[in-house]
Structures are given as structure tokens and as C-alpha cells.
Amino acid sequence: MTDFNDRERGEERKFAFDEETTFRIAARRNKLLGHWAAEKMNLTPEEADSYAKAVVQADFEEAGDEDVVRKVLGDLTGAGIDIDEAAVRVALEEKAVEARRQLMSGS
């Protein structure tokens, strides 16, 4: 019975680790996307940091990426940047790859 309990606890720890890693990658991705958008809007470094934090916070509005895409797209078009939803989604995917790479390399 101990082997079964040990295995069960191991699976629970792995699940918790995977969930935490997924969360950290998404948060880093959103921060990178925020900096990408801030650069397009010509924000100052201080404004860019603040904006990136706002993009991270936007991800807590609903499940999935729609809230982040909606915020960034709305802010970019509101700033007069000629961009479409597809371009924001491509940037989101690129930033996801970059975030995973950064997290796995420890930088």
C-alpha cells in the first residue's frame, strides 16, 4: 500500500509542478507581449514596465488568451497602430516560445 501512496503523492507533486510551470510561462509570455506592444506604442521604459504588468493582469479576467489578445489589440489600435488580431496572436505565440526558453534556461 505504501508504494501506491508514494506513487500517488509523486503524481500530485508532478501535477502541481506542471501547473506552476504553465502559469509562470503564461505570465512571462504576457509580460514579453506587453513590452512588445509598448515598443510599438513608443512608451517610455517606465510606461512599458507598467503596461507589461497590466497585460499580465488582463490574463486573470477570463480563462484562455482572449482577454490578453483583446487588451493588447485594443490598446494598439487605440494608439493608432495599424495591426490586426492575427498579428497579435502571432506575437503571442512567439512570446510563448521565448518565455518557455527563458524559463527553462533560468534567465
N, C-alpha and C positions, 0 to 999 in steps of 0.2 A: 504494500500500500504506500510505503514511503516513496518508492520510485515514481508512482503515479502522481503523488502530491508534489514531488520535486519537479517533475516534468510540467505539471500544471502551473506551478509558480514561475518556472522558466518561460513558458509561453506567455504568461501575463506580463512578465518583465519585458519580453521582446515586443509585445503589442504596445506597451506604454512607451518604450524607446522609439518604435516606429512612428507612433502618433506624435511624439515630441519632435522628432526629426522632420516630419511632414510640416508641422506647424512652423518650425524655425525656418525651413526652406521657403515657405509661402511668405512669411514676414520679411525675410531678406529680399525675396523677389519683388515684393511690393515696394520696399524701400528703394531698391535699384530702379524700378519703374518710375517711382516718384522723382528721383534725381534725373532720369532720362527726360521726363516731361518738363521738369523745372528748367533744364537746359534749353529745351525748345522754346520755353516762355521767357528766356533771358532773366531768370530770377537771380538775385544775389545769393552768395553761398549760405547766408543765414536764412533767407527765404526758402532756398532749396531744401535745407535740412528740415525746416518747419513743414514744408509741403510734403516731403517724403514721409514724415510722421503722420500727416493727415491721410495719405494714401494707405498707409498701414492700418490706421484706424477705420478707414472706409470698409476694409475687408470684414469687419465684425458686424456689418449691417444685415447681411444675409448669407446663407450658405453658397458656396461657389464663387466664381470670379466675376460675376455680372456687376456686383456693386463697385468693384475696383475699376473695371472697364468703363462703366458709366461715369464714375467720378473723373477719371483721367481724360476721357473723351470730351466730357462736358467742359472741363476746365481748359483743355487745349483749344477747343472750338470757341469758347468764351473769350479766350485771349487772342482770337483772330488767326490761329494756326490752322492752315489748310491740311486736315488729316481726317481719315475715315476710321471706322471701327476696326476694319481688318488690319490696318497698320498698328493700331494699339494692341490688338491681340497678338500680332507677330512679335512686337516688342515685349509683351508679357511672356511669351514662350522663350524668347532669347534670354530674358532676365531670369527665368526659372532655371535654365541651364547654367547660367553664370552663378546664380545663388547656390545651386547644388554643388557646383565645382568649388566655390569659395568655402562652403560649409565642410565639405569632405576634406579639403586641404588644410582646414584650420585657420584660414586667413579671415 
